[in-house]
Structures are given as structure tokens and as C-alpha cells.
């Protein structure tokens, strides 16, 4: 069983999304101060929208898997990723 099969494709895509978002938030601080507010706001809005949808959907999937007594590893990992992103992304922006 490969890494993608164990970790889940949606989790890999979310980590890639965060990996692309965090450096942009960090390099955003070097830009012109007049433009920084709009870019930072857009980055935070994009992160919040995607994370809210991702976390909510995976929370539902986790409860469905637990109710049906199916393996819930992928949705649990996804929920943890959403919680970790709450720490990582705002701290970098």
C-alpha cells in the first residue's frame, strides 16, 4: 500500500495547498506596505474558505465512517491537518 493510499489523496492535495499558501504569506511581508493589506486579506480568506470546506467535509466523513464501523484514518488525519493549519497559516501571515 503506497503513501497516497494510506494518507489519502485529498490530504496530500490539502498539504500541497498549504505548502503553496504559506510561502506566499511569508513573502507578502516584503511587498509595498500599501498593497500588503489586500494581499494578506486575500490569502487569509482563501485559506479560511478552503480549510472550512475541507475540515467540515472530513468531519462529516469521519462521523459516517465511525458510525458504520469503517476505518476512519483518512478523515481523522484530515481533521488534524485542518486544526494544524489554524496554527501554521495565521502565524506565517
Secondary structure, 3 states (H helix, E strand, C coil): CCHHHHHCHHHHHHHHHHHHHHHHHHHHHHCCHHHHHHHHHHHHHHHHHHHHHHHHHHHHHHHHHHHCCCCCHHHHHHHHHHHHHHHHHHHHC
